[in-house]
Amino acid sequence: MMTISVKTLKKAVVKLSEAELREFRSWYESFDAKLWDEQLERDIAQGKLDYLAERAISDYEGATHLASASHLRDS
């Protein structure tokens, strides 16, 4: 596999035409989003985000409880 330094990449990107830069930007955004999604999936599978889900459920249940109490109080 051929490796290109970041410095060389930067020099090449600067030389792109506007149309080529748009094409590169579109490709890179898709590439980066795919990497992000893959990392998120790995984090979820490893349980790294479980605490966020638990907190969201707890917050939701708390808000539901408060809304019910508020409704009863306003009646």
C-alpha positions, 0 to 999 in steps of 0.5 A: 500500500502506498503511503502519502504524507499529510504534507504531500496531501496538503500540497496536492489539495491546494492545487485542485481546481474548484470543481476538483475541490468540490468533488474531493470535499464530497468524497471526503465527507462521505469517507469521514462519515463512514469512519464515524459510523463504524467507530460509533458501531464499535463503541455501541457494541463494546458498551461504551455508550450504555451510560448515555442510554441509561441516563436518557431513559432515566431523564425521560422517566423523570420528565414523565413523572414530573409531567404526570405530577404537574398534570395532577397538581393543575387539575 
